[in-house]
């Protein structure tokens, strides 16, 4: 069983009054996020759900330093996020593996871009691909030789290779079929428990959020804000069978009722 480490450690990510607005070509201002505040503890798994267009991916891109915020404060390890950082890992819906590189070369890409010690991180890549992700024996294969789920596991390894402070995941299993997605949920839980990394997950799936997360942040319709920060009190490790339990259903139904009241579910 694994309890949330956030109970014993301070916040790694601190979001205070964040908001984001866009200016259209017509001269209008569109408010995407407003008055968004929360903290994430070191080693915690936090998922975000909300209606389409509520600013979930915008929030993640601001955390990644890919978009500037319009207001509020945002700190990682007490330092303001003002642009892309080497201590943040990102996994997108598409694995975006480079087809001309082997799997291990794809995983090592952040190491080469950041000019880190290749020999040191090659050993870490082997550990991630083998012990943690179950891709031992596929290191020298190319992306077109792997299934969709295997590609996403490789993408997760790439996001973890440089030992980031936090791993941001933007609907990483959205393109997979239902059965593969369920298996990947179980795999991601195992990888998280092995790696002990802080994870911030954007998902359209209520069940996925409840299954994986220590906490689920529920967002309102645009302009997006946090309407509830729900702690998931289910023991670890969780099995797929737990998704049929009464307690799991209570959490899922509560989140669904919030989303229906605030603009509908994706």
N, C-alpha and C positions, 0 to 999 in steps of 0.2 A: 504494500500500500504506500502511496506517495501523497503526502499532504502538501499544500501550497507553500512554497518557500517564502512567498511574499509576507506570510505571517511573521517570519523571523527576521526579514531583511528590509531595508529601506527601499524607496522607489528608485527604479532605474530610469524610467521615463516619467516626466512631470509635465502635464499639459494644463495651461492656465488661461481660460478665457479666449481660446483660439477662435478666430473667424477668418473666413476667406471669401472674397468677392471678385467677380470678373466684370470687365468692361466689354460690352458688345460693340460691333462695328456701327450699330445704330446710335451709340452713345448712352445706352442704358447700362445700369449696374445690376448684376445678378448676384445675390447673396447665396453662396453655396453652403457655408458652415457658419454657425453663430454660437457664441458663448459655450464653447466646448471645453470642459475641464475634467480631468481624471488623472490617476497615477497608475503605473504598472510596476509591480515588484520584481526584483531580480529573480529569474527562473520561473516566472509566472506565465501561464498560457491564457491569453485574453482573446476572445472572439468578438467581432462586431457584426450585427445584422441590422438591416433597415430597408425601407422601400427603395425601389429603383430611383436613381438620381438624387439620393439624399446626401451624397458627399462622402461615402465610405472610401472610395478609391482616392478621392482628393485628399482625405485625411492621411492615408498611407503615403501618398506621394510627398506630402509636406514632411512627414516623419523621415522619409528617405532623402530629403533635401532636394527633391526634383522640382518642387513648386515652392515659391515663397508664400508665407502667410501674410494676410492683410492686417492682422492685429493679434494681440495676445502674446503669451510667452510659451516657449517649448524648450525643455531641457532634457538632455541625455547624459546621465552621470553628472548632473549639475552644470553641464556646459550647454549653452544655447545652440540649437541646430539652425545653422544659417546657410547650409548647402550640403552637397553630397559628402558623406563621411565614410572613412575606411572601416569603422567599427559597426556598420549596419549592413546586414545581408538582406537580399530581396529575392523572393520567388514569385513569378507571375503565373497567370493561368496557362500560358503556353510555356513549355520548358525552355524555349529559345536556345537549344543546344546548337552549336555551330556544326554543320554536317560534315565539314572536311577535317574536323578534329575527333580524335578518339574520346571515349567517355572520360578517361582519366585526364586527358588534356583539357577537356571542357571544364571539369571540376577544378583544375589548377589555374584556370584563366584569371580569377581575381588575384592570385598569388603573383602571377607574371605582370599583371597590370599595375599592381602596387609595389612591384619590385622587391618582394619578400624573399626569404631564403628558400629557394626551390627544393633543395635536398631535405630540409626540415619538414616542409609541408607536403612533400611527396609521401612521406611516411604517414602523415595525418590523412591524406587522400586515400591511401590504401586502407586505413582503419575505418574511415567513413563509408567507403564503398563496400567493404567486407563485413565487419562486425556490426555496423549500425544500419546500413541500408540493404544488406543482403545481395549486393551486386558483385560479389567476389567472382572472378572468372570472366567478367564482362569489361574489365578495365581497358582492353585494347580493341574492343568492338566500336563500331560507329553508330551514331544515333538511329540511322535507318534500320539497324539490326535489333532494336529494342522495342518493346511494347510501350504504349502510352504511359502506363503506370511506372514502368522501369525508367522511362525518360524523366518523369517527375521526381522519382527518388534521386536520380542523378542531379537534377536541378536543385533539390534540397541540399545534397552534399556540397554542391558548388556554393550555395548560400551560406553554408557553415564552415567552409574550408579555412577561411582567414580568421576564425574564432571571433565572430562579431559579438557585440554586446547584446544585440537584439536581432531577431529574424522576422522580417515583415513578409507576409504571405497574402497575395491578392487573388482570392478565388482559385487556388492552385489546382483543384480537381474538377473545376466546372466543365471542362471539355471531355471528361471521362464518362464512360457508361456507368449505370447505377451500381452494378456489382463491383466493378473495379474501384469505383469511388469509395464504397464501403470498406474494401480491403485497404485502400490507401489511408482512410481515416484511422484504422487500427495500426497501420505502419507508422503514420505520423505520430500517434500517441507513443509508440514504442521508441521512435527516434528521439522524441522530446524527452522521454524519461531517461534514455541513455545519455543524451548530450547535455541535459540540464540547462538548456538555453531558454532565454526569454523569447516568447513567440507572440506576435500580434497578427491575428488572422482575420481577413475579410471574407465573409461567406454569404451566399444567398440561402443556405440551407439551415433551417432552425435545428434539425436533428444533428447535423454536423457540429454546429456550435455547442449544443448541450453535451454531445459525446466527448468533444475534445477539450473544452475550456474549463479553467478554474472560475472564470467570470465571463459573462456575456453582457456586452454593452449594446443596448437597444437604442437605435436612432430614430428620430422623427423624420417626416417628409421634409423636403427642402423648404427653408434653409435647415440643414441638418444640425441636430444637437442631441446630446445624450438624455433620453427620457427615463432610463433605468439602468442601473449597474447591478446586475443579478449574479450573486455568487452561487455556483453549482456545487452543492454538497453531495457529491457522489464519490464513492471510494475508487482508488486507483489500484491496479489497472482496470479499465472498463472494457467489457466485452461487448460485441455487437448485440448479444442477447439482451444486454441491459437496456437497449433502446425500446424494448417492449415492456419494461417495468412500469409500475404505477407512478413511482417517483419521477422517472424520466418524463413520463407523459405530463405530469403536473408542470414541470419546468417548460416543456415545449408548448403546452397549451397557454401558459401564462405569457410567454413571449409572443405567441401568435395573436393573442387578444390585444396586446399592446400595439402590434403592428397593424392589425385591422382597425384599431381606434385611431391610429396616427397616419393612415394613408394607404394601408394595404401591404400585402406581402409580395416579394419579387416572384 
